[in-house]
């Protein structure tokens, strides 16, 4: 059967660009902060969404209405694409624990502060190529009190700043 010509559409159309990291939020009721175990247990998943801006501050609240305000964890996965090749240092302003891994050829843990804490923490420098999506994984847990996770970057001519949403 021949498809009628008016069914075909060959004009260029705008496609929305999607930025951010895919976040999966889990309960941490045992306070073991074991994201790998939580990700294997579907009953622990509280929320899955794309976080377009990795400057998250929940204060004394929850990541979404109706969810618990303490004792939860999140794992964000996706890609980071820097515009200029060079050595960058990834960090986080977090309350509480944070771990950042990137894979510019093999997985490297560039920041590992997996403990109750609040503050800004920097990891090791990592060489990233220009305009090439590099896998990134950010793990975080919230134990009690304030809840915040702000993904930071510096180096290669950049001063300390939030990772731009367009890089994720």
trRosetta pair geometry for C-beta under 8 A, 3 or more apart (Angstrom, degrees):
i j d omega theta_ij theta_ji phi_ij phi_ji
3 7 5.3 -106 173 67 98 134
3 8 6.7 98 123 -52 121 96
4 7 5.0 99 70 -8 81 104
5 8 5.9 -56 -164 26 45 111
9 13 7.9 24 143 -37 122 127
18 50 7.1 -36 -177 172 112 162
18 52 8.0 -113 -171 -105 63 103
19 52 5.3 74 88 -151 85 89
19 165 4.7 84 132 156 140 88
19 166 5.7 -67 -112 -99 145 37
19 168 5.6 86 -180 77 83 78
20 50 4.9 106 94 166 132 92
20 51 5.2 -172 -171 92 121 42
20 52 3.6 -88 -61 -105 131 41
20 53 7.0 -46 -103 -22 104 32
20 54 7.3 156 -141 -46 73 84
20 78 6.9 -173 118 -67 46 172
20 165 6.4 -13 -70 -156 71 92
20 168 5.3 36 -113 111 15 119
21 50 7.2 171 86 -154 27 67
21 51 5.8 -13 61 60 78 91
21 54 6.4 45 14 -78 119 115
21 76 3.8 57 128 174 133 113
21 77 6.4 151 -171 63 97 20
21 78 4.0 -139 -121 9 69 130
21 136 7.1 -80 -107 88 126 108
21 138 6.7 37 151 26 170 116
21 168 5.5 -66 -44 -180 82 127
22 48 7.4 3 180 -172 92 89
22 49 7.8 -176 -153 102 57 27
22 50 5.6 -40 -99 -100 58 72
22 51 8.0 142 -123 18 10 74
22 76 6.5 152 74 -154 42 62
22 77 5.4 -26 61 62 98 77
22 78 5.7 141 7 -60 78 98
23 47 7.6 3 113 110 99 95
23 48 7.1 175 94 -149 57 46
23 49 5.7 -12 61 66 98 70
23 50 7.0 141 14 -120 82 19
23 51 4.6 46 -18 -12 132 112
23 74 5.4 -8 -165 -171 103 118
23 75 7.3 155 -148 80 55 38
23 76 4.7 -25 -91 -94 76 86
24 39 6.9 78 107 -112 143 94
24 45 6.4 -52 -173 -132 101 100
24 47 7.5 173 -152 91 40 54
24 48 5.0 -4 -107 -106 75 85
24 74 6.7 155 78 -153 42 65
24 75 5.4 -13 57 58 95 87
24 76 7.9 173 17 -81 63 40
25 45 7.4 98 76 -161 53 58
25 46 4.6 -60 106 64 98 105
25 47 4.2 12 44 54 119 93
25 48 7.4 -154 20 -70 73 41
25 63 5.4 -150 -100 50 160 158
25 64 8.0 174 39 7 159 106
25 67 7.2 17 121 -162 143 157
25 72 5.9 17 -180 166 98 123
25 73 7.2 163 -155 86 55 42
25 74 4.7 -25 -99 -96 70 90
26 35 6.8 143 40 -131 142 68
26 38 3.8 95 158 163 158 135
26 39 6.9 -97 -61 -66 149 56
26 44 4.6 29 -160 139 100 102
26 45 5.9 -44 -99 -97 77 42
26 46 6.2 165 -112 2 18 92
26 72 6.5 163 84 -163 42 76
26 73 4.9 -18 62 63 94 92
26 74 7.3 168 16 -85 73 37
26 75 7.7 21 -3 0 114 95
27 38 7.1 -173 61 -136 56 120
27 44 4.9 -122 40 -153 89 77
27 46 6.0 117 -47 -50 74 111
27 68 6.8 67 -116 29 89 140
27 71 6.9 19 -169 127 69 92
27 72 5.9 -55 -115 -109 35 77
27 73 7.9 9 98 20 11 83
28 31 6.1 76 145 -92 95 36
28 32 7.2 -146 -163 45 85 60
28 33 6.1 30 -151 -87 133 48
28 38 7.0 -45 -85 -78 70 144
28 71 4.7 -144 76 178 85 67
28 72 5.4 172 9 -107 98 17
28 73 4.8 98 -56 -23 122 99
28 141 5.8 79 -72 -147 168 113
28 142 7.7 156 32 60 137 61
28 143 7.6 -81 103 -99 137 58
29 71 5.8 75 -94 151 38 134
30 34 7.9 -12 74 20 120 107
31 71 6.3 -69 -77 -126 79 104
31 143 6.6 60 -133 -132 101 97
32 37 7.3 -2 97 46 134 142
33 73 6.5 136 -142 -84 61 131
33 97 6.2 38 -152 47 145 153
33 114 6.5 148 137 -178 142 101
33 141 4.7 -73 -129 -45 101 170
33 143 7.8 -39 -73 -77 112 99
34 37 4.1 25 124 23 120 115
34 38 6.3 148 96 -19 68 87
35 38 5.4 -56 -142 40 36 113
35 39 6.0 37 160 -24 69 105
35 73 5.3 -142 -90 145 91 145
35 75 5.3 119 -173 -59 135 119
35 139 5.2 -122 -9 -143 166 123
35 141 7.6 -136 -58 -64 102 103
36 39 6.0 -54 -147 33 27 110
36 40 6.9 22 154 -15 60 108
37 40 5.9 -64 -156 36 34 109
37 41 6.6 15 154 -9 68 114
38 41 6.0 -73 -149 43 33 103
38 44 4.5 -123 -154 120 81 150
38 45 7.8 132 161 -67 89 58
38 73 6.1 142 35 60 168 130
39 75 6.6 -16 -75 20 125 150
41 44 4.5 61 93 1 106 113
41 45 7.9 -176 98 -22 62 77
42 45 5.8 -37 -159 8 49 116
45 48 6.6 -6 -175 -43 120 99
46 63 7.6 111 107 53 127 122
46 67 5.2 84 172 -135 130 121
46 68 7.4 -102 -117 24 150 90
46 72 6.4 -35 8 -139 154 129
47 63 6.1 -156 53 97 153 124
47 64 5.5 140 -105 16 155 135
47 67 6.3 -48 -32 -81 125 148
49 64 7.8 122 -13 -58 147 136
51 54 6.2 92 121 -87 117 62
51 56 6.6 -35 -159 -64 141 126
51 76 6.4 -64 40 -113 122 128
52 165 5.5 33 159 -152 79 126
52 168 7.8 157 -159 84 44 120
53 56 7.5 144 102 -61 80 70
53 162 7.9 4 -170 168 87 141
53 165 5.3 -48 -94 -84 66 119
54 76 7.2 141 -112 136 113 174
54 138 7.4 84 -147 37 134 169
54 149 7.2 -70 -179 123 78 92
54 150 6.9 117 130 -151 73 38
54 151 3.8 -4 128 19 135 118
54 162 7.1 164 75 -170 82 98
54 163 5.9 7 55 56 129 109
54 165 7.6 164 5 -96 78 69
54 168 6.5 126 -20 -51 121 165
55 150 4.7 29 -128 -126 66 91
55 151 7.4 -104 -65 33 56 68
55 162 5.0 -34 -64 -125 120 138
56 63 7.6 2 -176 -121 135 91
56 148 6.6 170 99 -153 65 50
56 149 4.8 6 60 59 107 84
56 150 6.9 -163 35 -72 54 58
57 147 7.6 140 -163 96 42 62
57 148 4.5 3 -115 -115 72 99
57 150 7.3 6 -57 -57 90 104
58 61 4.8 -126 172 74 85 80
58 62 6.4 -92 -170 117 134 6
58 63 5.8 -66 -91 -78 141 50
58 69 7.7 -176 143 -147 123 75
58 142 7.5 -24 54 -104 136 159
58 146 7.9 149 76 -175 73 59
58 147 4.0 -20 63 87 112 114
58 148 6.8 -158 26 -75 68 50
59 146 6.1 -58 -157 -135 35 81
59 147 6.8 -8 59 45 18 78
59 148 7.8 52 -61 -63 34 92
60 69 6.4 23 158 179 60 134
60 145 7.3 -68 -107 -176 81 37
60 146 6.4 -57 -70 -96 62 53
60 147 7.5 127 -105 9 18 92
61 69 5.7 -95 -164 -123 24 107
61 147 7.3 -110 65 44 50 122
62 65 7.1 133 71 -95 117 17
62 66 7.4 -119 83 61 155 31
62 67 4.0 167 172 78 139 88
62 68 6.1 140 -109 86 122 23
62 69 4.7 -92 -61 -88 81 61
62 72 7.7 68 -142 9 85 153
62 147 8.0 39 -111 47 25 161
63 67 5.9 -26 50 72 79 150
63 72 7.2 -118 -5 105 116 150
63 74 7.2 119 -79 -70 156 133
63 147 7.8 -101 -59 135 75 144
64 67 5.2 71 63 -2 76 124
67 72 7.2 34 157 -76 115 162
68 71 6.4 -41 132 65 138 87
68 72 5.8 153 79 -48 103 117
69 147 7.3 -148 -178 -14 68 139
70 142 6.3 -131 -140 129 46 98
70 143 6.6 4 -170 143 94 30
70 144 4.7 27 -143 -104 132 59
70 145 7.7 75 -106 9 113 35
70 147 7.8 -153 -98 -60 54 120
71 142 7.1 -80 -23 96 12 76
71 143 6.4 34 -83 -144 57 41
71 144 7.3 20 -44 -65 75 74
72 141 7.3 -174 100 -150 36 66
72 142 5.4 5 58 53 74 105
73 139 7.2 -5 -178 -172 108 84
73 140 6.6 166 -157 90 64 51
73 141 4.3 -27 -102 -102 88 82
73 142 7.3 -169 -81 20 41 68
74 139 7.5 172 90 -150 53 44
74 140 5.1 -4 56 59 91 98
74 141 7.8 174 18 -84 61 40
74 149 7.3 -121 57 3 131 166
75 137 6.6 -12 -171 -169 94 95
75 138 7.3 160 -155 82 46 50
75 139 5.2 -10 -106 -103 80 75
75 140 7.9 177 -79 23 39 67
76 136 7.9 -7 110 113 93 94
76 137 7.1 160 84 -155 55 45
76 138 4.4 -2 54 55 105 100
76 139 8.0 -159 25 -69 66 33
76 140 7.9 22 -1 5 99 108
77 135 7.5 -12 -167 -165 88 91
77 136 7.2 169 -148 88 45 56
77 137 5.2 -6 -102 -105 79 79
77 138 8.0 -164 -69 24 39 66
78 135 7.7 177 108 -143 24 56
78 136 6.1 -16 72 58 66 92
78 168 5.9 61 105 -177 140 86
79 133 3.7 -1 -179 -169 146 101
79 134 6.2 131 -158 58 79 34
79 135 6.0 -50 -99 -93 70 38
79 136 6.3 124 -132 12 18 92
79 168 7.1 147 80 -158 54 47
80 102 6.8 -51 33 -120 127 117
80 128 7.2 -59 106 -137 110 149
80 133 7.5 135 62 -152 28 56
80 134 5.4 -33 63 63 80 93
80 136 4.6 62 -16 -33 104 139
80 163 6.9 -66 -128 -165 116 139
80 167 5.7 17 -158 148 74 96
80 168 6.0 -23 -101 -98 65 64
81 131 6.3 30 -178 -139 107 30
81 132 6.5 -179 -130 70 85 26
81 133 4.9 -39 -72 -88 106 58
81 134 7.0 153 -83 11 50 75
81 167 5.6 -156 63 -158 62 61
81 168 7.9 -174 21 -73 78 18
82 85 7.5 128 94 -88 114 29
82 86 7.6 -108 129 44 147 81
82 88 6.3 -162 -86 -39 155 148
82 128 4.9 88 19 112 133 133
82 129 7.9 153 57 87 99 31
82 130 6.5 -85 96 -115 80 48
82 131 7.9 -83 81 -40 47 36
82 156 7.6 58 174 75 145 157
82 167 6.2 26 -88 -144 49 121
83 130 6.3 8 158 -149 28 91
83 131 6.6 40 -131 -61 44 77
83 167 7.7 -93 -26 -99 82 99
84 130 5.4 -11 -133 -102 17 109
84 156 6.1 171 97 155 109 127
84 157 7.4 -10 86 39 152 128
85 127 7.8 21 -177 -177 83 83
85 128 6.8 -154 -137 98 53 57
85 129 5.1 -15 -109 -143 102 43
85 130 4.2 -72 -41 -30 79 90
85 156 8.0 -152 114 -141 30 142
86 127 7.1 -110 150 -138 21 67
86 128 7.0 -8 63 54 46 77
86 155 6.9 -170 125 136 111 96
86 156 3.3 126 101 -115 141 125
86 157 7.5 67 74 6 173 93
87 125 4.5 28 173 173 110 123
87 126 6.9 159 -149 75 69 22
87 127 5.2 -39 -90 -87 73 65
87 128 7.7 129 -113 12 25 73
87 155 5.6 -85 109 164 71 136
87 156 6.0 165 60 -58 48 97
88 125 6.7 154 78 -150 24 74
88 126 6.2 -30 64 62 75 75
88 128 5.5 -13 15 12 117 123
88 153 5.7 -15 -177 -163 119 104
88 154 7.3 146 -161 76 71 32
88 155 4.6 168 -127 71 40 121
88 156 5.5 -45 -75 3 74 121
88 158 7.5 17 -124 40 95 128
89 110 7.8 -179 -150 171 54 122
89 122 5.5 20 156 -170 124 109
89 123 6.3 177 -168 67 79 68
89 124 7.2 -130 -126 132 87 17
89 125 4.9 -53 -76 -90 83 67
89 126 7.6 128 -97 12 39 71
89 153 7.1 147 79 -156 51 52
89 154 5.2 -21 61 65 101 82
89 155 4.7 117 5 -27 84 129
90 100 5.2 -132 117 132 131 157
90 102 7.1 138 -4 -35 150 127
90 110 5.3 73 49 106 110 139
90 111 6.2 -116 98 -16 91 122
90 122 7.8 154 94 -152 32 63
90 123 5.4 -3 73 40 76 122
90 126 7.0 -9 -1 21 103 118
90 151 7.2 -27 -165 -170 100 88
90 152 7.0 135 -167 81 51 60
90 153 5.7 -23 -105 -99 61 74
90 163 7.6 9 -129 -68 93 125
91 100 7.8 -133 -104 7 16 152
91 111 6.2 137 -115 -88 48 151
91 120 6.4 50 147 177 128 83
91 121 5.7 -170 -160 95 97 48
91 122 3.9 -45 -89 -103 130 57
91 123 5.9 -172 -85 2 64 76
91 151 8.0 142 84 -165 42 46
91 152 4.2 -30 75 72 87 113
91 153 7.3 173 26 -78 75 28
91 154 7.2 3 11 9 118 101
91 160 7.7 -33 51 -134 135 99
92 98 4.5 -122 71 163 153 167
92 100 6.7 166 -31 -42 118 124
92 111 6.6 155 5 121 102 159
92 113 7.8 -151 58 42 113 126
92 120 7.2 -164 102 -143 36 56
92 121 5.9 -6 59 56 75 88
92 138 7.6 132 -80 -152 136 118
92 140 7.7 -156 -177 -94 159 114
92 149 6.4 -25 -167 -158 122 69
92 150 6.2 144 -161 73 66 55
92 151 5.8 -30 -101 -105 86 44
92 152 5.9 -177 -85 13 26 94
93 119 7.0 -102 -142 141 68 27
93 120 4.4 -28 -93 -92 81 81
93 121 7.9 150 -93 14 34 65
93 148 6.5 -36 120 128 89 120
93 149 7.8 155 83 -151 59 23
93 150 4.1 1 52 52 98 116
93 152 6.4 83 -16 -37 82 125
94 97 7.1 -41 131 109 136 9
94 98 4.1 159 -8 -39 171 129
94 113 7.3 149 59 85 131 125
94 117 7.3 55 93 88 90 94
94 118 7.4 -132 104 -128 47 46
94 119 7.6 -12 54 60 59 45
94 121 6.9 -44 28 22 103 110
94 140 6.1 -141 -143 -133 131 112
94 148 6.3 -171 -139 96 35 75
94 149 5.1 23 -115 -110 90 64
94 150 7.1 -153 -66 29 59 65
95 117 7.2 -126 -117 101 55 50
95 118 3.9 18 -102 -111 102 92
95 119 7.9 102 -73 -3 80 41
95 142 7.3 45 114 -120 67 82
95 145 7.0 -85 164 98 122 104
95 146 4.8 10 117 98 153 98
95 147 6.2 -143 93 -117 95 20
95 148 4.7 50 30 37 100 90
95 149 7.9 -126 38 -59 55 57
96 115 7.3 -113 167 112 100 36
96 116 4.9 -47 -149 -127 128 50
96 117 5.8 108 -158 40 66 55
96 118 7.1 -54 -102 -66 52 67
96 140 7.8 136 65 -177 61 77
96 141 5.6 -39 72 93 108 76
96 142 5.8 142 12 -119 96 34
96 143 4.8 34 -24 6 161 97
96 144 8.0 48 -50 31 132 51
97 113 6.2 -165 -145 112 64 67
97 114 4.4 51 -167 -145 130 42
97 115 5.5 126 -93 28 104 23
97 116 6.9 -44 -44 -65 91 30
97 117 6.8 90 -78 28 54 96
97 139 7.9 -22 122 120 97 90
97 140 6.6 164 92 -152 62 47
97 141 4.7 14 53 44 105 96
97 143 7.7 71 -3 -29 96 106
98 111 6.5 -9 116 122 100 119
98 113 5.3 17 55 62 79 98
98 114 7.4 -135 54 -80 24 54
98 121 6.7 165 60 56 123 129
98 138 7.2 -22 -161 -170 93 88
98 139 7.0 150 -157 86 43 60
98 140 5.1 -2 -104 -104 73 82
98 149 6.7 149 -97 -129 117 97
99 109 6.6 -39 -172 -148 98 107
99 111 6.5 -178 -144 97 36 72
99 112 5.1 24 -120 -115 91 63
99 113 7.2 -168 -73 38 59 52
99 114 5.5 7 -54 -66 112 102
99 138 7.5 158 83 -158 53 44
99 139 4.3 -2 56 57 100 107
99 140 7.7 -161 25 -67 65 46
100 109 7.3 122 81 -160 48 59
100 110 5.3 -47 97 63 100 93
100 111 4.2 37 32 42 104 104
100 123 5.9 -116 59 -33 118 154
100 136 7.2 -19 -167 -167 89 96
100 137 7.4 160 -154 86 44 55
100 138 5.3 -6 -107 -108 78 75
100 139 7.8 -156 -70 27 37 69
100 151 7.7 122 -102 -130 131 97
101 107 5.4 6 176 -168 122 97
101 108 6.5 163 -154 80 72 39
101 109 5.1 -40 -95 -97 87 57
101 110 6.8 150 -112 8 30 79
101 136 7.1 157 87 -157 55 49
101 137 4.6 -2 58 56 102 100
101 138 8.0 -163 28 -72 64 37
101 139 7.9 35 1 -4 100 101
102 107 7.5 163 88 -143 28 53
102 108 5.8 -18 63 58 75 91
102 110 5.9 16 11 -15 103 128
102 126 5.6 120 60 138 140 169
102 128 7.6 -59 164 -87 152 108
102 134 5.7 26 -173 139 106 118
102 135 6.8 149 -159 90 53 59
102 136 5.1 -16 -104 -103 78 75
102 137 7.8 -169 -76 23 36 66
103 106 6.4 -97 -146 138 79 10
103 107 4.8 -29 -91 -85 95 59
103 108 7.2 160 -90 12 42 72
103 134 6.4 179 71 179 58 80
103 135 4.1 1 44 63 116 108
103 136 7.6 -149 15 -68 77 36
104 108 7.3 -17 23 12 90 122
104 126 6.4 163 -9 167 134 111
104 127 6.6 -177 122 84 169 70
104 128 6.0 -132 -96 -105 133 60
104 129 7.2 142 -152 -2 111 88
104 134 5.1 -15 -89 -139 71 130
107 135 8.0 -52 -95 92 82 120
108 124 7.8 -94 156 75 119 122
108 126 6.2 158 86 -112 142 125
109 112 5.3 28 160 -52 127 113
109 123 7.9 -132 147 -151 61 133
110 123 3.8 90 141 136 76 145
110 124 5.1 -126 -150 53 70 79
110 125 7.9 -140 -149 61 114 3
110 126 5.3 -66 -99 -36 135 126
111 121 6.3 125 -162 119 123 106
111 122 7.1 -120 -102 163 118 23
111 123 3.0 -100 -65 -69 82 118
111 124 7.5 -167 -63 12 58 65
112 123 7.6 87 -4 -116 56 107
113 117 6.3 -71 160 46 114 150
113 121 4.8 -5 -29 150 158 173
114 139 7.8 2 -99 103 106 118
114 141 7.6 60 -150 19 76 117
116 143 5.2 -48 -103 28 102 153
116 144 7.9 -2 -132 35 122 87
117 121 7.7 53 118 -45 143 133
118 145 7.8 -73 -58 103 134 134
118 146 6.7 59 -111 68 137 120
118 148 7.7 68 -139 45 94 112
120 152 6.8 35 -153 -9 105 161
122 152 7.6 -74 -96 90 77 124
122 154 7.5 -40 -123 36 125 120
123 126 8.0 2 109 -22 116 105
125 155 6.1 139 -122 -112 105 163
128 132 7.6 -169 175 63 78 100
128 134 5.8 -104 -137 -11 102 157
129 132 4.3 19 88 25 111 136
129 134 7.5 140 39 -58 83 116
136 168 7.7 -78 52 -126 140 89
138 149 7.6 127 149 174 127 128
138 151 6.2 -70 -104 -91 158 121
140 149 4.7 -6 -134 -103 167 141
142 147 4.3 11 -129 -119 139 107
150 162 6.3 -80 -177 -108 98 94
151 162 6.9 74 78 -158 65 69
151 163 4.7 -34 115 13 107 120
152 160 6.1 -5 -175 -163 123 84
152 161 6.9 154 -151 83 76 26
152 162 6.4 -66 -104 -104 58 35
152 163 6.8 -175 -132 -31 8 79
153 158 6.4 8 120 108 93 148
153 160 7.9 161 83 -142 34 43
153 161 6.4 -29 63 68 76 75
153 162 7.7 25 20 142 85 19
153 163 4.8 87 -16 -87 118 79
153 167 7.9 -41 -4 91 161 163
154 158 5.5 -151 -143 101 44 92
154 159 6.2 -22 -131 177 102 24
154 160 4.6 -26 -75 -83 126 54
154 161 7.0 128 -81 16 73 67
155 158 6.1 3 56 52 34 92
158 161 6.2 -93 174 21 110 115
161 164 7.7 13 126 -48 120 78
163 167 5.5 -110 174 71 90 128
163 168 6.3 83 127 -47 119 111
164 167 4.7 94 68 -4 85 104
164 168 7.8 -171 97 -4 51 86
165 168 6.0 -68 -158 38 41 106
